[in-house]
Amino acid sequence: MSYTVAGNELETDAEGYLIEADLSEEVVNVIAAAEGIELTPRHWEVINYMRAQFRDEGHTPNFRNMLKGVNEFWPEAESKDLYDLFPVGPAKQAAKVAGLPQPKGKGGY
């Protein structure tokens, strides 16, 4: 599987995650469409948070830490809110839509 963005073919793993991160807006639009997600401003807030975590930490957070981080800019957010945005699984699907490689962690605290 791969995504074609602006005439460039981007390589993915077997589950559709980019092998190399791509932080362009076009990538988000292409992957979100492939995932059946219609992007809203809330999606973009979470995507930008995931990208910042990836840049700063070298990886994306597990779901528990993601919810804590999201609560910093969306204090009333609960697990259900994130599942409404990314129904396949917020931590993994948000990373995929953000154009980031597949999270490798098994969870934890």
N, CA and C atoms as a LAMMPS dump frame, in Angstrom:
ITEM: TIMESTEP
0
ITEM: NUMBER OF ATOMS
327
ITEM: BOX BOUNDS ff ff ff
-5.0000000000000000e+02 5.0000000000000000e+02
-5.0000000000000000e+02 5.0000000000000000e+02
-5.0000000000000000e+02 5.0000000000000000e+02
ITEM: ATOMS id mol type element x y z
1 1 1 N 0.842 -1.171 0
2 1 2 C 0 0 0
3 1 3 C 0.892 1.24 0
4 2 1 N 0.397 2.278 -0.59
5 2 2 C 1.097 3.562 -0.564
6 2 3 C 0.07 4.66 -0.783
7 3 1 N 0.477 5.883 -0.499
8 3 2 C -0.365 7.052 -0.747
9 3 3 C 0.327 7.908 -1.787
10 4 1 N -0.445 8.487 -2.684
11 4 2 C 0.106 9.414 -3.655
12 4 3 C -0.322 10.816 -3.249
13 5 1 N 0.674 11.656 -2.995
14 5 2 C 0.44 13.025 -2.538
15 5 3 C 1.255 13.96 -3.416
16 6 1 N 0.577 14.875 -4.065
17 6 2 C 1.232 15.86 -4.941
18 6 3 C 2.151 15.169 -5.952
19 7 1 N 1.693 14.05 -6.49
20 7 2 C 2.46 13.336 -7.499
21 7 3 C 3.557 12.446 -6.954
22 8 1 N 3.77 12.433 -5.649
23 8 2 C 4.799 11.593 -5.025
24 8 3 C 4.152 10.394 -4.351
25 9 1 N 4.743 9.235 -4.55
26 9 2 C 4.249 8.034 -3.895
27 9 3 C 4.978 7.863 -2.573
28 10 1 N 4.201 7.779 -1.485
29 10 2 C 4.768 7.643 -0.151
30 10 3 C 4.62 6.2 0.314
31 11 1 N 5.717 5.6 0.72
32 11 2 C 5.744 4.203 1.119
33 11 3 C 5.127 4.021 2.507
34 12 1 N 4.348 2.938 2.639
35 12 2 C 3.72 2.611 3.919
36 12 3 C 4.077 1.192 4.332
37 13 1 N 3.795 0.899 5.597
38 13 2 C 3.923 -0.48 6.05
39 13 3 C 2.633 -1.226 5.686
40 14 1 N 2.525 -2.457 6.116
41 14 2 C 1.371 -3.292 5.762
42 14 3 C 0.05 -2.757 6.305
43 15 1 N 0.104 -1.927 7.354
44 15 2 C -1.119 -1.403 7.954
45 15 3 C -1.438 0.022 7.498
46 16 1 N -0.666 0.54 6.547
47 16 2 C -0.964 1.85 5.979
48 16 3 C -0.338 3.026 6.688
49 17 1 N 0.601 2.782 7.596
50 17 2 C 1.329 3.872 8.251
51 17 3 C 2.524 4.251 7.382
52 18 1 N 2.817 5.531 7.305
53 18 2 C 3.976 5.962 6.546
54 18 3 C 5.248 5.403 7.169
55 19 1 N 6.187 5.021 6.32
56 19 2 C 7.486 4.543 6.798
57 19 3 C 8.289 5.734 7.327
58 20 1 N 8.254 6.829 6.6
59 20 2 C 8.916 8.081 6.996
60 20 3 C 7.839 9.122 7.262
61 21 1 N 7.956 9.84 8.361
62 21 2 C 6.965 10.873 8.686
63 21 3 C 6.92 11.934 7.592
64 22 1 N 5.726 12.417 7.322
65 22 2 C 5.514 13.532 6.389
66 22 3 C 4.534 14.473 7.067
67 23 1 N 4.976 15.684 7.349
68 23 2 C 4.175 16.622 8.12
69 23 3 C 3.438 17.644 7.264
70 24 1 N 3.222 17.335 6.007
71 24 2 C 2.501 18.27 5.144
72 24 3 C 0.993 18.141 5.358
73 25 1 N 0.284 19.213 5.099
74 25 2 C -1.172 19.222 5.236
75 25 3 C -1.812 18.292 4.218
76 26 1 N -1.224 18.205 3.026
77 26 2 C -1.778 17.36 1.973
78 26 3 C -1.812 15.894 2.394
79 27 1 N -0.77 15.452 3.103
80 27 2 C -0.716 14.065 3.56
81 27 3 C -1.883 13.773 4.489
82 28 1 N -2.152 14.686 5.404
83 28 2 C -3.262 14.502 6.341
84 28 3 C -4.567 14.346 5.569
85 29 1 N -4.79 15.205 4.593
86 29 2 C -6.035 15.144 3.821
87 29 3 C -6.178 13.822 3.08
88 30 1 N -5.098 13.329 2.482
89 30 2 C -5.142 12.073 1.727
90 30 3 C -5.392 10.888 2.652
91 31 1 N -4.662 10.816 3.769
92 31 2 C -4.815 9.675 4.676
93 31 3 C -6.178 9.716 5.363
94 32 1 N -6.623 10.894 5.774
95 32 2 C -7.936 11.008 6.411
96 32 3 C -9.025 10.522 5.459
97 33 1 N -8.943 10.903 4.195
98 33 2 C -9.927 10.451 3.21
99 33 3 C -9.898 8.931 3.082
100 34 1 N -8.692 8.355 3.051
101 34 2 C -8.567 6.904 2.952
102 34 3 C -9.14 6.201 4.18
103 35 1 N -9.084 6.861 5.334
104 35 2 C -9.607 6.309 6.584
105 35 3 C -11.098 6.603 6.769
106 36 1 N -11.679 7.384 5.851
107 36 2 C -13.089 7.729 5.959
108 36 3 C -13.372 8.792 7.003
109 37 1 N -12.399 9.632 7.283
110 37 2 C -12.542 10.679 8.297
111 37 3 C -12.703 12.028 7.622
112 38 1 N -13.752 12.734 7.986
113 38 2 C -13.971 14.097 7.52
114 38 3 C -13.384 15.028 8.582
115 39 1 N -12.316 15.709 8.232
116 39 2 C -11.56 16.501 9.203
117 39 3 C -12.318 17.733 9.691
118 40 1 N -12.222 17.952 10.993
119 40 2 C -12.793 19.126 11.65
120 40 3 C -11.648 19.864 12.35
121 41 1 N -11.912 21.068 12.854
122 41 2 C -10.868 21.758 13.628
123 41 3 C -10.367 20.927 14.819
124 42 1 N -11.234 20.153 15.465
125 42 2 C -10.795 19.302 16.582
126 42 3 C -9.812 18.235 16.111
127 43 1 N -10.083 17.641 14.938
128 43 2 C -9.131 16.678 14.384
129 43 3 C -7.759 17.329 14.241
130 44 1 N -7.747 18.529 13.689
131 44 2 C -6.478 19.219 13.455
132 44 3 C -5.752 19.529 14.759
133 45 1 N -6.499 19.863 15.81
134 45 2 C -5.854 20.106 17.11
135 45 3 C -5.143 18.846 17.591
136 46 1 N -5.826 17.708 17.48
137 46 2 C -5.233 16.453 17.922
138 46 3 C -4.066 16.059 17.015
139 47 1 N -4.217 16.231 15.716
140 47 2 C -3.143 15.919 14.768
141 47 3 C -1.906 16.767 15.08
142 48 1 N -2.104 18.044 15.3
143 48 2 C -0.967 18.918 15.609
144 48 3 C -0.318 18.545 16.934
145 49 1 N -1.117 18.136 17.901
146 49 2 C -0.576 17.654 19.179
147 49 3 C 0.283 16.402 18.948
148 50 1 N -0.234 15.442 18.173
149 50 2 C 0.513 14.203 17.911
150 50 3 C 1.818 14.493 17.187
151 51 1 N 1.778 15.412 16.233
152 51 2 C 2.989 15.782 15.511
153 51 3 C 4.006 16.441 16.433
154 52 1 N 3.537 17.3 17.333
155 52 2 C 4.44 17.957 18.286
156 52 3 C 5.08 16.926 19.209
157 53 1 N 4.295 15.975 19.674
158 53 2 C 4.841 14.921 20.525
159 53 3 C 5.895 14.106 19.779
160 54 1 N 5.618 13.801 18.525
161 54 2 C 6.569 13.034 17.724
162 54 3 C 7.867 13.821 17.535
163 55 1 N 7.742 15.122 17.23
164 55 2 C 8.94 15.963 17.06
165 55 3 C 9.731 16.073 18.364
166 56 1 N 9.024 16.293 19.473
167 56 2 C 9.696 16.537 20.751
168 56 3 C 10.208 15.273 21.434
169 57 1 N 9.448 14.184 21.323
170 57 2 C 9.77 12.955 22.062
171 57 3 C 10.326 11.835 21.187
172 58 1 N 10.167 11.957 19.869
173 58 2 C 10.626 10.904 18.975
174 58 3 C 9.63 9.772 18.803
175 59 1 N 8.478 9.901 19.447
176 59 2 C 7.413 8.905 19.332
177 59 3 C 6.1 9.567 19.725
178 60 1 N 5.009 8.864 19.483
179 60 2 C 3.701 9.389 19.862
180 60 3 C 3.281 8.757 21.191
181 61 1 N 2.392 9.421 21.925
182 61 2 C 1.991 8.895 23.227
183 61 3 C 1.012 7.734 23.118
184 62 1 N 0.993 6.905 24.168
185 62 2 C -0.052 5.889 24.247
186 62 3 C -1.367 6.605 24.546
187 63 1 N -2.466 5.876 24.541
188 63 2 C -3.776 6.519 24.67
189 63 3 C -3.92 7.279 25.985
190 64 1 N -3.504 6.696 27.064
191 64 2 C -3.642 7.345 28.377
192 64 3 C -2.914 8.689 28.395
193 65 1 N -1.671 8.703 27.925
194 65 2 C -0.901 9.944 27.894
195 65 3 C -1.438 10.912 26.845
196 66 1 N -1.972 10.371 25.77
197 66 2 C -2.581 11.217 24.75
198 66 3 C -3.757 11.986 25.346
199 67 1 N -4.614 11.293 26.094
200 67 2 C -5.767 11.953 26.704
201 67 3 C -5.315 13.044 27.674
202 68 1 N -4.285 12.763 28.461
203 68 2 C -3.748 13.786 29.378
204 68 3 C -3.242 14.994 28.602
205 69 1 N -2.514 14.757 27.527
206 69 2 C -1.974 15.85 26.717
207 69 3 C -3.067 16.651 26.029
208 70 1 N -4.06 15.963 25.503
209 70 2 C -5.172 16.636 24.834
210 70 3 C -5.951 17.485 25.834
211 71 1 N -6.043 17.021 27.071
212 71 2 C -6.761 17.777 28.095
213 71 3 C -6.125 19.133 28.385
214 72 1 N -4.887 19.337 27.976
215 72 2 C -4.24 20.631 28.17
216 72 3 C -4.849 21.706 27.269
217 73 1 N -5.311 21.333 26.069
218 73 2 C -5.924 22.322 25.173
219 73 3 C -7.421 22.079 24.981
220 74 1 N -7.922 20.946 25.445
221 74 2 C -9.337 20.6 25.354
222 74 3 C -9.719 19.965 26.687
223 75 1 N -9.852 20.793 27.743
224 75 2 C -10.006 20.279 29.109
225 75 3 C -11.183 19.336 29.33
226 76 1 N -12.259 19.515 28.6
227 76 2 C -13.437 18.673 28.816
228 76 3 C -13.408 17.369 28.018
229 77 1 N -12.358 17.137 27.247
230 77 2 C -12.278 15.928 26.41
231 77 3 C -12.216 14.671 27.268
232 78 1 N -12.968 13.678 26.837
233 78 2 C -12.973 12.37 27.48
234 78 3 C -12.607 11.327 26.427
235 79 1 N -12.408 10.111 26.859
236 79 2 C -12.064 9.025 25.937
237 79 3 C -13.03 8.964 24.768
238 80 1 N -14.319 9.056 25.058
239 80 2 C -15.337 8.971 24.011
240 80 3 C -15.142 10.038 22.946
241 81 1 N -14.751 11.231 23.353
242 81 2 C -14.547 12.318 22.384
243 81 3 C -13.439 11.963 21.394
244 82 1 N -12.375 11.361 21.896
245 82 2 C -11.278 10.981 21.004
246 82 3 C -11.685 9.82 20.1
247 83 1 N -12.471 8.9 20.622
248 83 2 C -12.976 7.799 19.788
249 83 3 C -13.969 8.301 18.748
250 84 1 N -14.695 9.362 19.062
251 84 2 C -15.584 9.958 18.059
252 84 3 C -14.779 10.519 16.892
253 85 1 N -13.607 11.076 17.192
254 85 2 C -12.749 11.644 16.141
255 85 3 C -11.998 10.552 15.374
256 86 1 N -11.463 9.582 16.104
257 86 2 C -10.624 8.526 15.521
258 86 3 C -11.142 7.174 16.008
259 87 1 N -12.209 6.671 15.374
260 87 2 C -12.927 5.491 15.879
261 87 3 C -12.158 4.174 15.872
262 88 1 N -11.135 4.055 15.053
263 88 2 C -10.387 2.797 15.013
264 88 3 C -9.506 2.643 16.255
265 89 1 N -9.193 3.743 16.894
266 89 2 C -8.325 3.78 18.077
267 89 3 C -7.567 5.088 18.044
268 90 1 N -7.873 6.005 18.936
269 90 2 C -7.327 7.358 18.84
270 90 3 C -5.804 7.457 18.765
271 91 1 N -5.082 6.759 19.607
272 91 2 C -3.622 6.917 19.617
273 91 3 C -3.006 6.445 18.3
274 92 1 N -3.466 5.318 17.798
275 92 2 C -2.892 4.78 16.557
276 92 3 C -3.446 5.48 15.322
277 93 1 N -4.763 5.649 15.245
278 93 2 C -5.34 6.245 14.046
279 93 3 C -4.961 7.714 13.916
280 94 1 N -4.873 8.442 15.022
281 94 2 C -4.45 9.846 14.952
282 94 3 C -3.018 9.937 14.45
283 95 1 N -2.152 9.027 14.876
284 95 2 C -0.768 9.022 14.387
285 95 3 C -0.738 8.736 12.887
286 96 1 N -1.551 7.792 12.45
287 96 2 C -1.59 7.451 11.02
288 96 3 C -2.049 8.649 10.201
289 97 1 N -3.165 9.259 10.595
290 97 2 C -3.711 10.392 9.857
291 97 3 C -2.744 11.583 9.905
292 98 1 N -1.992 11.711 10.977
293 98 2 C -1.029 12.813 11.108
294 98 3 C 0.181 12.641 10.195
295 99 1 N 0.287 11.488 9.526
296 99 2 C 1.42 11.249 8.635
297 99 3 C 2.659 10.76 9.356
298 100 1 N 2.454 10.084 10.485
299 100 2 C 3.567 9.599 11.305
300 100 3 C 3.714 8.087 11.164
301 101 1 N 4.901 7.571 11.458
302 101 2 C 5.075 6.113 11.425
303 101 3 C 4.217 5.442 12.493
304 102 1 N 4.032 4.144 12.335
305 102 2 C 3.215 3.384 13.274
306 102 3 C 3.825 3.43 14.676
307 103 1 N 3.006 3.723 15.7
308 103 2 C 3.506 3.68 17.068
309 103 3 C 3.967 2.266 17.388
310 104 1 N 5.088 2.145 18.069
311 104 2 C 5.665 0.84 18.359
312 104 3 C 5.362 0.35 19.759
313 105 1 N 4.99 1.25 20.663
314 105 2 C 4.785 0.878 22.056
315 105 3 C 3.599 -0.028 22.255
316 106 1 N 3.632 -0.749 23.375
317 106 2 C 2.537 -1.634 23.73
318 106 3 C 1.601 -0.976 24.722
319 107 1 N 1.826 0.261 25.057
320 107 2 C 0.997 0.907 26.061
321 107 3 C 1.845 1.282 27.252
322 108 1 N 1.3 1.138 28.427
323 108 2 C 2.043 1.464 29.629
324 108 3 C 1.601 2.807 30.177
325 109 1 N 2.362 3.319 31.119
326 109 2 C 1.947 4.529 31.815
327 109 3 C 3.014 5.576 31.765
